[in-house]
Amino acid sequence: MERDLGRAIERDELRLVYQPIYSLTSLQAVSVETLIRWNHPTMGTILSSEFLPIAKETGLIEHIGGWTLQESCRQLRQ
């Protein structure tokens, strides 16, 4: 998994998922939480809680964080 995670960005396997956050008083969306998912070619969708600890241990977390910021800005512009 560690080796595959190192190639996940270059293989375009990471995805951002947006989850609205609602106000309980107005019942309207007030913000959005951005979540990251890894679409592994053989293991399917892997939640961040499973792969981010590995990314932290191996130093890949900075690459993933940079990708996340760049991709969310790209999607916002779009």
Biopython code that builds the backbone (N, CA, C, O; Angstrom):
import numpy as np
from Bio.PDB.StructureBuilder import StructureBuilder

atoms = [
    (1, "MET", "N", (0.832, -1.194, 0.000)),
    (1, "MET", "CA", (0.000, 0.000, 0.000)),
    (1, "MET", "C", (0.874, 1.254, 0.000)),
    (1, "MET", "O", (0.554, 2.242, -0.662)),
    (2, "GLU", "N", (1.974, 1.206, 0.745)),
    (2, "GLU", "CA", (2.871, 2.358, 0.806)),
    (2, "GLU", "C", (3.442, 2.684, -0.577)),
    (2, "GLU", "O", (3.489, 3.848, -0.973)),
    (3, "ARG", "N", (3.868, 1.668, -1.299)),
    (3, "ARG", "CA", (4.425, 1.869, -2.644)),
    (3, "ARG", "C", (3.361, 2.430, -3.589)),
    (3, "ARG", "O", (3.631, 3.351, -4.360)),
    (4, "ASP", "N", (2.163, 1.873, -3.525)),
    (4, "ASP", "CA", (1.068, 2.347, -4.386)),
    (4, "ASP", "C", (0.686, 3.782, -4.056)),
    (4, "ASP", "O", (0.380, 4.565, -4.955)),
    (5, "LEU", "N", (0.702, 4.129, -2.786)),
    (5, "LEU", "CA", (0.345, 5.481, -2.375)),
    (5, "LEU", "C", (1.326, 6.495, -2.937)),
    (5, "LEU", "O", (0.940, 7.610, -3.288)),
    (6, "GLY", "N", (2.587, 6.116, -3.022)),
    (6, "GLY", "CA", (3.592, 6.995, -3.589)),
    (6, "GLY", "C", (3.337, 7.339, -5.047)),
    (6, "GLY", "O", (3.808, 8.364, -5.540)),
    (7, "ARG", "N", (2.592, 6.483, -5.738)),
    (7, "ARG", "CA", (2.285, 6.715, -7.155)),
    (7, "ARG", "C", (0.848, 7.171, -7.402)),
    (7, "ARG", "O", (0.457, 7.410, -8.544)),
    (8, "ALA", "N", (0.078, 7.290, -6.349)),
    (8, "ALA", "CA", (-1.348, 7.621, -6.490)),
    (8, "ALA", "C", (-1.572, 8.979, -7.146)),
    (8, "ALA", "O", (-2.499, 9.128, -7.943)),
    (9, "ILE", "N", (-0.749, 9.965, -6.830)),
    (9, "ILE", "CA", (-0.925, 11.299, -7.416)),
    (9, "ILE", "C", (-0.614, 11.266, -8.900)),
    (9, "ILE", "O", (-1.402, 11.751, -9.713)),
    (10, "GLU", "N", (0.532, 10.697, -9.261)),
    (10, "GLU", "CA", (0.899, 10.677, -10.677)),
    (10, "GLU", "C", (-0.041, 9.821, -11.510)),
    (10, "GLU", "O", (-0.156, 10.032, -12.717)),
    (11, "ARG", "N", (-0.705, 8.872, -10.899)),
    (11, "ARG", "CA", (-1.664, 8.016, -11.615)),
    (11, "ARG", "C", (-3.088, 8.572, -11.572)),
    (11, "ARG", "O", (-4.024, 7.944, -12.067)),
    (12, "ASP", "N", (-3.239, 9.755, -10.976)),
    (12, "ASP", "CA", (-4.541, 10.425, -10.892)),
    (12, "ASP", "C", (-5.589, 9.563, -10.179)),
    (12, "ASP", "O", (-6.726, 9.449, -10.636)),
    (13, "GLU", "N", (-5.193, 8.965, -9.066)),
    (13, "GLU", "CA", (-6.078, 8.081, -8.316)),
    (13, "GLU", "C", (-6.748, 8.751, -7.120)),
    (13, "GLU", "O", (-7.652, 8.176, -6.513)),
    (14, "LEU", "N", (-6.312, 9.960, -6.777)),
    (14, "LEU", "CA", (-6.912, 10.660, -5.642)),
    (14, "LEU", "C", (-8.093, 11.500, -6.116)),
    (14, "LEU", "O", (-8.065, 12.059, -7.212)),
    (15, "ARG", "N", (-9.115, 11.585, -5.296)),
    (15, "ARG", "CA", (-10.311, 12.355, -5.613)),
    (15, "ARG", "C", (-10.731, 13.165, -4.395)),
    (15, "ARG", "O", (-10.547, 12.743, -3.253)),
    (16, "LEU", "N", (-11.295, 14.326, -4.660)),
    (16, "LEU", "CA", (-11.869, 15.140, -3.594)),
    (16, "LEU", "C", (-13.381, 14.965, -3.613)),
    (16, "LEU", "O", (-14.008, 14.906, -4.670)),
    (17, "VAL", "N", (-13.937, 14.886, -2.432)),
    (17, "VAL", "CA", (-15.384, 14.742, -2.258)),
    (17, "VAL", "C", (-15.822, 15.875, -1.344)),
    (17, "VAL", "O", (-15.189, 16.135, -0.321)),
    (18, "TYR", "N", (-16.888, 16.538, -1.708)),
    (18, "TYR", "CA", (-17.354, 17.687, -0.927)),
    (18, "TYR", "C", (-18.628, 17.320, -0.179)),
    (18, "TYR", "O", (-19.567, 16.760, -0.745)),
    (19, "GLN", "N", (-18.634, 17.647, 1.100)),
    (19, "GLN", "CA", (-19.767, 17.343, 1.973)),
    (19, "GLN", "C", (-20.285, 18.640, 2.572)),
    (19, "GLN", "O", (-19.553, 19.327, 3.284)),
    (20, "PRO", "N", (-21.540, 18.983, 2.293)),
    (20, "PRO", "CA", (-22.073, 20.230, 2.853)),
    (20, "PRO", "C", (-22.251, 20.130, 4.371)),
    (20, "PRO", "O", (-22.528, 19.065, 4.923)),
    (21, "ILE", "N", (-22.084, 21.269, 5.010)),
    (21, "ILE", "CA", (-22.325, 21.379, 6.448)),
    (21, "ILE", "C", (-23.500, 22.336, 6.624)),
    (21, "ILE", "O", (-23.475, 23.467, 6.139)),
    (22, "TYR", "N", (-24.524, 21.866, 7.323)),
    (22, "TYR", "CA", (-25.768, 22.626, 7.472)),
    (22, "TYR", "C", (-25.890, 23.252, 8.851)),
    (22, "TYR", "O", (-25.431, 22.698, 9.850)),
    (23, "SER", "N", (-26.511, 24.408, 8.881)),
    (23, "SER", "CA", (-26.866, 25.056, 10.138)),
    (23, "SER", "C", (-28.109, 24.356, 10.685)),
    (23, "SER", "O", (-29.074, 24.135, 9.954)),
    (24, "LEU", "N", (-28.083, 24.014, 11.949)),
    (24, "LEU", "CA", (-29.247, 23.360, 12.544)),
    (24, "LEU", "C", (-30.397, 24.336, 12.768)),
    (24, "LEU", "O", (-31.552, 23.920, 12.852)),
    (25, "THR", "N", (-30.098, 25.614, 12.864)),
    (25, "THR", "CA", (-31.165, 26.587, 13.086)),
    (25, "THR", "C", (-31.846, 26.999, 11.787)),
    (25, "THR", "O", (-33.071, 27.117, 11.744)),
    (26, "SER", "N", (-31.070, 27.219, 10.728)),
    (26, "SER", "CA", (-31.667, 27.675, 9.465)),
    (26, "SER", "C", (-31.875, 26.536, 8.473)),
    (26, "SER", "O", (-32.583, 26.701, 7.480)),
    (27, "LEU", "N", (-31.266, 25.386, 8.733)),
    (27, "LEU", "CA", (-31.330, 24.230, 7.839)),
    (27, "LEU", "C", (-30.771, 24.537, 6.444)),
    (27, "LEU", "O", (-31.153, 23.902, 5.462)),
    (28, "GLN", "N", (-29.866, 25.513, 6.369)),
    (28, "GLN", "CA", (-29.221, 25.861, 5.110)),
    (28, "GLN", "C", (-27.746, 25.476, 5.176)),
    (28, "GLN", "O", (-27.134, 25.465, 6.244)),
    (29, "ALA", "N", (-27.197, 25.162, 4.008)),
    (29, "ALA", "CA", (-25.768, 24.858, 3.938)),
    (29, "ALA", "C", (-24.980, 26.124, 4.253)),
    (29, "ALA", "O", (-25.235, 27.181, 3.675)),
    (30, "VAL", "N", (-24.030, 26.016, 5.164)),
    (30, "VAL", "CA", (-23.242, 27.183, 5.560)),
    (30, "VAL", "C", (-21.772, 27.044, 5.164)),
    (30, "VAL", "O", (-21.044, 28.036, 5.121)),
    (31, "SER", "N", (-21.344, 25.844, 4.881)),
    (31, "SER", "CA", (-19.976, 25.619, 4.426)),
    (31, "SER", "C", (-19.876, 24.227, 3.813)),
    (31, "SER", "O", (-20.854, 23.484, 3.731)),
    (32, "VAL", "N", (-18.668, 23.905, 3.392)),
    (32, "VAL", "CA", (-18.424, 22.610, 2.764)),
    (32, "VAL", "C", (-17.145, 22.025, 3.340)),
    (32, "VAL", "O", (-16.142, 22.723, 3.488)),
    (33, "GLU", "N", (-17.188, 20.763, 3.655)),
    (33, "GLU", "CA", (-15.997, 20.047, 4.107)),
    (33, "GLU", "C", (-15.441, 19.279, 2.914)),
    (33, "GLU", "O", (-16.190, 18.642, 2.174)),
    (34, "THR", "N", (-14.132, 19.343, 2.733)),
    (34, "THR", "CA", (-13.487, 18.624, 1.641)),
    (34, "THR", "C", (-12.861, 17.351, 2.185)),
    (34, "THR", "O", (-12.070, 17.387, 3.128)),
    (35, "LEU", "N", (-13.219, 16.242, 1.588)),
    (35, "LEU", "CA", (-12.689, 14.938, 1.986)),
    (35, "LEU", "C", (-11.880, 14.379, 0.824)),
    (35, "LEU", "O", (-12.162, 14.686, -0.334)),
    (36, "ILE", "N", (-10.887, 13.570, 1.122)),
    (36, "ILE", "CA", (-10.072, 12.965, 0.073)),
    (36, "ILE", "C", (-10.285, 11.460, 0.068)),
    (36, "ILE", "O", (-10.376, 10.826, 1.119)),
    (37, "ARG", "N", (-10.364, 10.904, -1.124)),
    (37, "ARG", "CA", (-10.521, 9.467, -1.317)),
    (37, "ARG", "C", (-9.442, 8.991, -2.283)),
    (37, "ARG", "O", (-9.000, 9.736, -3.157)),
    (38, "TRP", "N", (-9.031, 7.757, -2.114)),
    (38, "TRP", "CA", (-8.055, 7.148, -3.008)),
    (38, "TRP", "C", (-8.758, 6.044, -3.770)),
    (38, "TRP", "O", (-9.215, 5.066, -3.177)),
    (39, "ASN", "N", (-8.844, 6.194, -5.063)),
    (39, "ASN", "CA", (-9.445, 5.167, -5.918)),
    (39, "ASN", "C", (-8.346, 4.212, -6.365)),
    (39, "ASN", "O", (-7.773, 4.359, -7.445)),
    (40, "HIS", "N", (-8.066, 3.237, -5.520)),
    (40, "HIS", "CA", (-7.001, 2.262, -5.784)),
    (40, "HIS", "C", (-7.443, 1.336, -6.918)),
    (40, "HIS", "O", (-8.596, 0.907, -6.943)),
    (41, "PRO", "N", (-6.548, 1.021, -7.855)),
    (41, "PRO", "CA", (-6.945, 0.226, -9.020)),
    (41, "PRO", "C", (-7.422, -1.188, -8.701)),
    (41, "PRO", "O", (-8.223, -1.738, -9.457)),
    (42, "THR", "N", (-6.966, -1.788, -7.621)),
    (42, "THR", "CA", (-7.417, -3.147, -7.301)),
    (42, "THR", "C", (-8.209, -3.230, -5.994)),
    (42, "THR", "O", (-9.030, -4.132, -5.822)),
    (43, "MET", "N", (-7.968, -2.299, -5.078)),
    (43, "MET", "CA", (-8.650, -2.351, -3.776)),
    (43, "MET", "C", (-9.889, -1.467, -3.722)),
    (43, "MET", "O", (-10.607, -1.476, -2.722)),
    (44, "GLY", "N", (-10.152, -0.710, -4.773)),
    (44, "GLY", "CA", (-11.332, 0.156, -4.795)),
    (44, "GLY", "C", (-11.110, 1.435, -4.007)),
    (44, "GLY", "O", (-9.977, 1.881, -3.823)),
    (45, "THR", "N", (-12.196, 2.010, -3.551)),
    (45, "THR", "CA", (-12.125, 3.276, -2.821)),
    (45, "THR", "C", (-11.589, 3.061, -1.413)),
    (45, "THR", "O", (-12.092, 2.233, -0.654)),
    (46, "ILE", "N", (-10.553, 3.830, -1.086)),
    (46, "ILE", "CA", (-9.937, 3.752, 0.239)),
    (46, "ILE", "C", (-10.161, 5.098, 0.927)),
    (46, "ILE", "O", (-9.845, 6.151, 0.374)),
    (47, "LEU", "N", (-10.703, 5.048, 2.123)),
    (47, "LEU", "CA", (-10.963, 6.264, 2.888)),
    (47, "LEU", "C", (-9.662, 6.865, 3.411)),
    (47, "LEU", "O", (-8.668, 6.165, 3.599)),
    (48, "SER", "N", (-9.689, 8.158, 3.637)),
    (48, "SER", "CA", (-8.498, 8.864, 4.114)),
    (48, "SER", "C", (-8.021, 8.331, 5.464)),
    (48, "SER", "O", (-6.822, 8.348, 5.745)),
    (49, "SER", "N", (-8.934, 7.866, 6.288)),
    (49, "SER", "CA", (-8.539, 7.343, 7.601)),
    (49, "SER", "C", (-7.645, 6.111, 7.475)),
    (49, "SER", "O", (-6.928, 5.759, 8.412)),
    (50, "GLU", "N", (-7.691, 5.462, 6.322)),
    (50, "GLU", "CA", (-6.859, 4.282, 6.101)),
    (50, "GLU", "C", (-5.500, 4.622, 5.507)),
    (50, "GLU", "O", (-4.506, 3.975, 5.837)),
    (51, "PHE", "N", (-5.438, 5.637, 4.626)),
    (51, "PHE", "CA", (-4.162, 5.890, 3.961)),
    (51, "PHE", "C", (-3.399, 7.110, 4.474)),
    (51, "PHE", "O", (-2.189, 7.191, 4.268)),
    (52, "LEU", "N", (-4.058, 8.058, 5.132)),
    (52, "LEU", "CA", (-3.328, 9.225, 5.618)),
    (52, "LEU", "C", (-2.321, 8.894, 6.731)),
    (52, "LEU", "O", (-1.261, 9.518, 6.776)),
    (53, "PRO", "N", (-2.606, 7.943, 7.626)),
    (53, "PRO", "CA", (-1.567, 7.581, 8.605)),
    (53, "PRO", "C", (-0.293, 7.057, 7.927)),
    (53, "PRO", "O", (0.815, 7.337, 8.384)),
    (54, "ILE", "N", (-0.453, 6.311, 6.855)),
    (54, "ILE", "CA", (0.709, 5.816, 6.104)),
    (54, "ILE", "C", (1.434, 6.982, 5.452)),
    (54, "ILE", "O", (2.664, 7.032, 5.438)),
    (55, "ALA", "N", (0.663, 7.920, 4.914)),
    (55, "ALA", "CA", (1.262, 9.102, 4.279)),
    (55, "ALA", "C", (2.057, 9.914, 5.292)),
    (55, "ALA", "O", (3.120, 10.443, 4.967)),
    (56, "LYS", "N", (1.554, 10.016, 6.508)),
    (56, "LYS", "CA", (2.270, 10.762, 7.557)),
    (56, "LYS", "C", (3.575, 10.062, 7.936)),
    (56, "LYS", "O", (4.611, 10.709, 8.091)),
    (57, "GLU", "N", (3.517, 8.746, 8.082)),
    (57, "GLU", "CA", (4.693, 7.967, 8.466)),
    (57, "GLU", "C", (5.794, 8.014, 7.412)),
    (57, "GLU", "O", (6.978, 7.999, 7.748)),
    (58, "THR", "N", (5.411, 8.070, 6.149)),
    (58, "THR", "CA", (6.384, 7.976, 5.056)),
    (58, "THR", "C", (6.807, 9.328, 4.498)),
    (58, "THR", "O", (7.689, 9.395, 3.641)),
    (59, "GLY", "N", (6.192, 10.401, 4.971)),
    (59, "GLY", "CA", (6.530, 11.719, 4.449)),
    (59, "GLY", "C", (5.772, 12.109, 3.193)),
    (59, "GLY", "O", (6.024, 13.170, 2.622)),
    (60, "LEU", "N", (4.849, 11.264, 2.757)),
    (60, "LEU", "CA", (4.052, 11.574, 1.566)),
    (60, "LEU", "C", (2.947, 12.577, 1.850)),
    (60, "LEU", "O", (2.319, 13.093, 0.925)),
    (61, "ILE", "N", (2.708, 12.855, 3.120)),
    (61, "ILE", "CA", (1.603, 13.733, 3.498)),
    (61, "ILE", "C", (1.755, 15.125, 2.900)),
    (61, "ILE", "O", (0.758, 15.759, 2.556)),
    (62, "GLU", "N", (2.977, 15.605, 2.771)),
    (62, "GLU", "CA", (3.178, 16.942, 2.194)),
    (62, "GLU", "C", (2.823, 16.967, 0.711)),
    (62, "GLU", "O", (2.250, 17.943, 0.228)),
    (63, "HIS", "N", (3.156, 15.907, -0.010)),
    (63, "HIS", "CA", (2.792, 15.825, -1.428)),
    (63, "HIS", "C", (1.278, 15.750, -1.599)),
    (63, "HIS", "O", (0.710, 16.393, -2.483)),
    (64, "ILE", "N", (0.638, 14.964, -0.750)),
    (64, "ILE", "CA", (-0.810, 14.819, -0.822)),
    (64, "ILE", "C", (-1.489, 16.126, -0.425)),
    (64, "ILE", "O", (-2.476, 16.524, -1.043)),
    (65, "GLY", "N", (-0.968, 16.795, 0.601)),
    (65, "GLY", "CA", (-1.518, 18.088, 1.009)),
    (65, "GLY", "C", (-1.400, 19.123, -0.088)),
    (65, "GLY", "O", (-2.337, 19.882, -0.334)),
    (66, "GLY", "N", (-0.244, 19.159, -0.758)),
    (66, "GLY", "CA", (-0.051, 20.085, -1.877)),
    (66, "GLY", "C", (-1.000, 19.795, -3.025)),
    (66, "GLY", "O", (-1.575, 20.710, -3.615)),
    (67, "TRP", "N", (-1.162, 18.510, -3.340)),
    (67, "TRP", "CA", (-2.088, 18.114, -4.399)),
    (67, "TRP", "C", (-3.512, 18.532, -4.035)),
    (67, "TRP", "O", (-4.244, 19.052, -4.877)),
    (68, "THR", "N", (-3.901, 18.305, -2.781)),
    (68, "THR", "CA", (-5.250, 18.633, -2.327)),
    (68, "THR", "C", (-5.531, 20.124, -2.473)),
    (68, "THR", "O", (-6.593, 20.511, -2.959)),
    (69, "LEU", "N", (-4.600, 20.949, -2.063)),
    (69, "LEU", "CA", (-4.773, 22.391, -2.189)),
    (69, "LEU", "C", (-4.867, 22.813, -3.655)),
    (69, "LEU", "O", (-5.746, 23.589, -4.028)),
    (70, "GLN", "N", (-3.968, 22.304, -4.472)),
    (70, "GLN", "CA", (-3.967, 22.643, -5.900)),
    (70, "GLN", "C", (-5.244, 22.169, -6.593)),
    (70, "GLN", "O", (-5.835, 22.908, -7.380)),
    (71, "GLU", "N", (-5.661, 20.966, -6.309)),
    (71, "GLU", "CA", (-6.858, 20.410, -6.954)),
    (71, "GLU", "C", (-8.127, 21.123, -6.503)),
    (71, "GLU", "O", (-9.009, 21.382, -7.322)),
    (72, "SER", "N", (-8.237, 21.442, -5.222)),
    (72, "SER", "CA", (-9.440, 22.139, -4.757)),
    (72, "SER", "C", (-9.511, 23.542, -5.370)),
    (72, "SER", "O", (-10.600, 24.010, -5.704)),
    (73, "CYS", "N", (-8.381, 24.209, -5.520)),
    (73, "CYS", "CA", (-8.374, 25.525, -6.174)),
    (73, "CYS", "C", (-8.729, 25.403, -7.659)),
    (73, "CYS", "O", (-9.453, 26.238, -8.201)),
    (74, "ARG", "N", (-8.216, 24.360, -8.307)),
    (74, "ARG", "CA", (-8.551, 24.136, -9.718)),
    (74, "ARG", "C", (-10.052, 23.909, -9.891)),
    (74, "ARG", "O", (-10.671, 24.463, -10.799)),
    (75, "GLN", "N", (-10.628, 23.095, -9.017)),
    (75, "GLN", "CA", (-12.057, 22.825, -9.103)),
    (75, "GLN", "C", (-12.881, 24.061, -8.780)),
    (75, "GLN", "O", (-13.934, 24.271, -9.382)),
    (76, "LEU", "N", (-12.432, 24.868, -7.860)),
    (76, "LEU", "CA", (-13.140, 26.099, -7.523)),
    (76, "LEU", "C", (-13.166, 27.056, -8.724)),
    (76, "LEU", "O", (-14.193, 27.663, -9.027)),
    (77, "ARG", "N", (-12.017, 27.178, -9.396)),
    (77, "ARG", "CA", (-11.959, 28.045, -10.586)),
    (77, "ARG", "C", (-12.892, 27.534, -11.684)),
    (77, "ARG", "O", (-13.516, 28.317, -12.400)),
    (78, "GLN", "N", (-12.976, 26.233, -11.801)),
    (78, "GLN", "CA", (-13.804, 25.610, -12.830)),
    (78, "GLN", "C", (-15.263, 25.875, -12.562)),
    (78, "GLN", "O", (-16.121, 25.430, -13.323)),
]
sb = StructureBuilder()
sb.init_structure("model")
sb.init_model(0)
sb.init_chain("A")
sb.init_seg("    ")
for serial, (resi, resn, name, xyz) in enumerate(atoms, 1):
    if name == "N":
        sb.init_residue(resn, " ", resi, " ")
    sb.init_atom(name, np.array(xyz, "f"), 0.0, 1.0, " ", f" {name:<3s}", serial, name[0])
structure = sb.get_structure()
